[in-house]
Amino acid sequence: MTTTNTRFQFASAPDSWGVLDYPGPSWNQSYEKMLDEMVEAGYTGSELGPYGFFPTDAAVLQPQLEKRKLKLLASFVPVKMTDPDASQAVMGRIRKVGGLLAALKAPFLVIADDQSPERNAYSGRVYDKGCPTLSAEQWKHIGRMVADAEKVANEFRLDLVFHPHVATYVETPEECELFYDATSHTNVGLCLDTGHCVYGHGDSVTEAKKYKSKLRFVHIKDCDVKVLKQARENKWTFEEAIEHKVFTIIGQGDIDFPAFFCTLVENNYSGWSVVEQDVKFGATPVPPAQSIAASLKYLREVVTNLGVTAGAP
């Protein structure tokens, strides 16, 4: 299958070095070395990662990106979407991160529901009896919150996209449908994460087709379904599953990436895919620099076989 209009660009992200959403030992790594390793592996872009890991002063970070010819794309911003009492704090956080992204000329702001202990206990098992779900009023609040978030994003000329995420109230395909029903009055797009999709009993090809008109950003993860099966059987939290290496080097898991990228080509998707390999810091059998390089090598082969250009425009 060949197209001359589709071009995929690949970026990396700090979570492949174990820098996850909240401060910890992984945050003591050198971000400069991380950026160097991204470039050496062949990536042309990066996500910001959790706010506070990279410098939050654009005058400091921008020269570091420019000298490596790296494009900053987005920041993942988990927020308490279901709690009306948190609305002011949510908008404050979005505005703070949005200001930095705008100063760095990043195109996207990625929001997700924040992980909650009650849903983390049912990670990958949302269909089990007893799993908490949202009320109609909570879905209405999400609709209002996303509309407000979109106004803030628009102020900074950022494209607001939503990331369905494990251990949150929007994990499964059905919950994603409820989210887009609740936010139908907005223009919020979709950031489809292949790993979170399969973890939440979804299929990335099906979801990419379903949300063709909303799919504006992609996160690439691969998943070991044997470990995922163990996670469900043993009722592991999302963090415990990561520790057991539920996510793998891209191409070494069970997600059908040739089929997924074929669907993106059919969708005329032309843009960024961010390679992420959520790992526990210090517990990777392969150093992150080698892992992200192997992932990119595999993905380039996949898109080349489709007759698609991979690289910067």
C-alpha positions as CSV (number, residue, x, y, z in Angstrom):
1,M,0.0,0.0,0.0
2,T,1.5,3.3,-1.0
3,T,0.7,7.0,-0.4
4,T,2.5,10.2,-1.2
5,N,0.5,12.3,1.2
6,T,1.2,10.6,4.5
7,R,4.3,11.2,6.5
8,F,5.0,9.9,10.0
9,Q,7.3,11.7,12.4
10,F,8.5,9.9,15.5
11,A,9.2,11.5,18.9
12,S,10.3,10.1,22.3
13,A,9.3,10.9,25.8
14,P,10.8,10.9,29.3
15,D,8.6,7.9,30.5
16,S,10.9,5.6,28.5
17,W,13.5,6.5,31.0
18,G,11.2,5.8,33.9
19,V,10.1,9.4,34.4
20,L,6.5,8.9,35.2
21,D,3.9,11.4,36.4
22,Y,5.1,12.1,39.9
23,P,8.5,13.1,41.4
24,G,10.8,10.4,42.4
25,P,14.4,9.1,42.0
26,S,13.9,9.0,38.2
27,W,13.6,12.8,38.2
28,N,17.3,13.1,39.2
29,Q,18.4,12.0,35.8
30,S,20.2,14.4,33.5
31,Y,17.6,15.7,31.0
32,E,20.4,16.8,28.7
33,K,21.8,13.3,28.5
34,M,18.2,12.1,27.8
35,L,17.8,14.5,25.0
36,D,21.2,13.5,23.6
37,E,20.1,9.8,23.6
38,M,16.8,10.7,21.8
39,V,18.8,12.4,19.0
40,E,21.3,9.6,18.8
41,A,18.5,7.1,18.4
42,G,17.1,9.1,15.5
43,Y,14.1,10.9,17.0
44,T,13.2,14.4,15.9
45,G,10.8,15.4,18.7
46,S,10.0,15.0,22.4
47,E,7.2,15.4,24.8
48,L,7.7,17.6,27.8
49,G,7.0,14.8,30.2
50,P,5.6,15.6,33.7
51,Y,5.8,19.3,34.4
52,G,8.9,20.0,36.4
53,F,11.2,17.3,35.1
54,F,12.5,19.4,32.1
55,P,13.3,23.1,33.0
56,T,10.1,25.1,33.3
57,D,11.8,28.2,32.0
58,A,11.4,28.3,28.3
59,A,14.5,30.5,28.0
60,V,16.5,27.6,29.4
61,L,14.8,24.7,27.7
62,Q,14.4,26.2,24.2
63,P,18.2,26.5,23.4
64,Q,18.6,22.9,24.6
65,L,16.0,21.7,22.1
66,E,17.2,23.9,19.3
67,K,20.8,22.9,19.3
68,R,19.6,19.2,19.0
69,K,17.0,20.1,16.4
70,L,14.3,18.6,18.5
71,K,10.7,19.7,18.3
72,L,8.7,19.9,21.5
73,L,5.3,18.5,20.9
74,A,3.1,18.4,24.0
75,S,2.8,17.7,27.7
76,F,0.7,15.0,29.3
77,V,-1.5,16.7,31.9
78,P,-3.5,14.4,34.2
79,V,-6.3,16.4,36.0
80,K,-9.2,15.6,38.4
81,M,-11.9,15.6,35.8
82,T,-14.7,14.2,37.9
83,D,-14.5,16.6,41.0
84,P,-16.2,20.0,40.7
85,D,-14.3,21.2,43.8
86,A,-11.0,20.7,41.9
87,S,-12.1,22.9,38.9
88,Q,-10.1,26.0,39.9
89,A,-6.9,23.9,40.5
90,V,-7.4,22.0,37.2
91,M,-7.6,25.2,35.2
92,G,-4.7,26.7,37.0
93,R,-2.6,23.6,36.2
94,I,-3.6,23.7,32.5
95,R,-2.8,27.4,32.3
96,K,0.6,26.9,33.9
97,V,1.6,24.0,31.6
98,G,-0.1,25.7,28.6
99,G,2.0,28.8,29.1
100,L,5.2,26.9,28.9
101,L,4.1,24.9,25.9
102,A,3.1,28.0,24.1
103,A,6.4,29.7,24.8
104,L,8.2,26.6,23.3
105,K,5.8,26.6,20.3
106,A,4.5,23.1,21.0
107,P,1.3,22.2,19.1
108,F,-0.6,20.0,21.6
109,L,-1.8,19.9,25.2
110,V,-2.8,16.3,26.2
111,I,-5.2,15.9,29.1
112,A,-6.4,12.8,30.9
113,D,-8.3,11.9,33.9
114,D,-6.0,11.7,36.9
115,Q,-5.4,8.2,38.3
116,S,-7.5,7.3,41.3
117,P,-6.9,4.6,43.9
118,E,-10.4,3.2,43.5
119,R,-9.9,2.7,39.7
120,N,-6.3,1.7,40.0
121,A,-7.5,-1.3,42.0
122,Y,-9.5,-2.3,38.9
123,S,-6.8,-1.6,36.3
124,G,-7.5,-3.6,33.2
125,R,-10.6,-5.1,35.0
126,V,-13.2,-2.4,34.6
127,Y,-15.8,-4.9,33.6
128,D,-15.5,-6.8,36.9
129,K,-18.3,-6.5,39.4
130,G,-17.8,-3.7,41.9
131,C,-15.7,-1.4,39.7
132,P,-16.8,2.2,40.4
133,T,-18.2,4.2,37.5
134,L,-19.4,7.7,37.0
135,S,-22.8,9.2,37.5
136,A,-24.7,11.1,34.8
137,E,-23.9,14.4,36.7
138,Q,-20.2,13.6,36.8
139,W,-20.2,13.1,33.0
140,K,-21.9,16.5,32.7
141,H,-19.2,18.0,34.8
142,I,-16.5,16.5,32.6
143,G,-18.3,18.1,29.6
144,R,-18.1,21.5,31.3
145,M,-14.5,21.0,32.5
146,V,-13.3,20.1,29.0
147,A,-15.1,23.1,27.5
148,D,-13.3,25.3,30.0
149,A,-10.0,23.6,29.3
150,E,-10.5,24.1,25.6
151,K,-10.9,27.8,26.1
152,V,-7.6,28.0,28.0
153,A,-5.9,25.9,25.3
154,N,-7.2,28.2,22.6
155,E,-5.8,31.2,24.4
156,F,-2.3,29.6,24.0
157,R,-3.1,28.4,20.5
158,L,-2.8,24.8,21.6
159,D,-4.7,21.8,20.2
160,L,-6.4,20.1,23.1
161,V,-6.5,16.3,22.9
162,F,-7.7,13.7,25.3
163,H,-5.8,10.6,26.4
164,P,-7.9,7.6,27.6
165,H,-5.8,6.1,30.4
166,V,-5.5,3.0,32.5
167,A,-6.5,3.4,36.2
168,T,-8.8,6.3,35.5
169,Y,-12.6,6.7,34.8
170,V,-12.0,6.8,31.1
171,E,-10.2,3.5,30.4
172,T,-12.4,1.3,28.2
173,P,-13.8,1.9,24.7
174,E,-17.3,2.3,26.2
175,E,-16.0,4.9,28.6
176,C,-14.3,6.7,25.7
177,E,-17.6,6.9,23.9
178,L,-19.2,8.3,27.0
179,F,-16.5,10.9,27.2
180,Y,-17.0,12.1,23.6
181,D,-20.8,12.1,24.1
182,A,-20.2,14.4,27.2
183,T,-17.9,16.6,25.2
184,S,-19.7,16.7,21.9
185,H,-20.1,20.5,22.2
186,T,-16.3,20.9,22.1
187,N,-13.5,20.2,19.6
188,V,-11.4,18.1,21.8
189,G,-9.4,15.6,19.8
190,L,-8.1,12.1,20.6
191,C,-4.6,11.1,21.6
192,L,-4.7,7.3,21.0
193,D,-2.3,5.3,23.1
194,T,-1.9,1.8,21.7
195,G,-0.8,0.3,25.0
196,H,-3.5,1.9,27.2
197,C,-6.0,0.9,24.5
198,V,-5.3,-2.8,24.7
199,Y,-4.9,-2.7,28.5
200,G,-8.4,-1.3,28.7
201,H,-9.9,-4.1,26.5
202,G,-9.7,-2.1,23.3
203,D,-8.2,-2.5,19.9
204,S,-6.1,0.3,18.5
205,V,-7.2,-0.4,14.9
206,T,-10.9,-0.3,15.8
207,E,-10.5,2.9,17.8
208,A,-8.4,4.6,15.1
209,K,-11.2,3.9,12.6
210,K,-13.9,4.9,15.0
211,Y,-12.3,8.3,15.8
212,K,-10.8,9.0,12.4
213,S,-12.1,12.6,12.5
214,K,-10.8,13.2,16.1
215,L,-7.5,11.3,16.0
216,R,-4.8,14.1,16.0
217,F,-2.0,12.6,18.1
218,V,-0.7,9.1,18.8
219,H,1.2,7.5,21.6
220,I,3.0,4.3,20.7
221,K,3.4,1.5,23.3
222,D,3.7,-2.2,22.9
223,C,2.2,-4.7,25.3
224,D,3.0,-8.2,26.4
225,V,-0.5,-9.8,26.6
226,K,0.8,-12.6,28.8
227,V,1.9,-10.2,31.5
228,L,-1.4,-8.3,31.0
229,K,-3.3,-11.6,31.6
230,Q,-1.3,-12.1,34.8
231,A,-2.0,-8.5,35.8
232,R,-5.8,-9.1,35.5
233,E,-5.6,-12.5,37.3
234,N,-3.5,-11.2,40.1
235,K,-5.4,-7.9,40.3
236,W,-2.2,-5.8,40.0
237,T,-2.4,-2.1,40.1
238,F,-1.2,-0.2,37.0
239,E,2.2,0.5,38.7
240,E,2.6,-3.2,39.6
241,A,2.0,-4.2,36.0
242,I,4.6,-1.7,34.8
243,E,7.1,-3.2,37.3
244,H,6.3,-6.6,35.8
245,K,7.2,-5.2,32.3
246,V,3.7,-5.2,30.8
247,F,5.0,-2.8,28.2
248,T,7.9,-3.9,25.9
249,I,10.3,-2.6,23.3
250,I,8.1,-1.7,20.3
251,G,7.8,-4.7,18.1
252,Q,8.5,-7.2,20.8
253,G,5.0,-7.3,22.2
254,D,1.7,-8.4,20.8
255,I,0.2,-5.2,19.2
256,D,-0.2,-5.4,15.4
257,F,1.6,-2.3,14.4
258,P,1.6,-3.0,10.6
259,A,-2.2,-3.1,10.9
260,F,-2.3,0.0,13.1
261,F,-0.2,2.1,10.8
262,C,-2.1,0.8,7.7
263,T,-5.2,2.2,9.4
264,L,-3.5,5.5,10.0
265,V,-2.5,5.6,6.3
266,E,-6.2,4.9,5.3
267,N,-7.2,7.7,7.7
268,N,-4.8,10.1,5.9
269,Y,-3.2,10.7,9.3
270,S,0.0,12.7,8.8
271,G,1.7,13.7,12.0
272,W,3.5,12.7,15.1
273,S,3.7,9.4,16.9
274,V,5.3,9.5,20.4
275,V,7.2,6.3,21.3
276,E,6.6,5.6,25.0
277,Q,7.7,2.6,27.0
278,D,6.5,3.1,30.6
279,V,9.1,1.4,32.7
280,K,10.2,1.3,36.3
281,F,13.2,3.4,36.8
282,G,16.4,1.4,37.2
283,A,14.7,-1.9,36.4
284,T,15.0,-2.1,32.6
285,P,16.8,-5.2,31.2
286,V,17.9,-3.0,28.2
287,P,19.2,0.6,28.8
288,P,16.6,3.1,27.6
289,A,18.9,4.5,24.9
290,Q,19.1,1.1,23.3
291,S,15.4,0.4,23.8
292,I,14.2,3.5,22.1
293,A,16.6,3.0,19.3
294,A,15.4,-0.6,18.7
295,S,11.8,0.7,18.8
296,L,12.4,3.4,16.2
297,K,14.2,0.9,13.9
298,Y,11.2,-1.4,14.0
299,L,8.7,1.4,13.4
300,R,10.6,2.8,10.5
301,E,10.6,-0.7,8.9
302,V,6.8,-0.9,9.4
303,V,6.0,2.4,7.8
304,T,8.6,1.9,5.0
305,N,6.9,-1.4,4.1
306,L,3.7,0.7,3.7
307,G,5.4,3.0,1.3
308,V,5.3,5.9,3.7
309,T,7.9,8.5,4.6
310,A,9.2,8.4,8.1
311,G,11.1,11.4,9.3
312,A,11.0,15.2,9.5
313,P,9.3,17.1,6.7
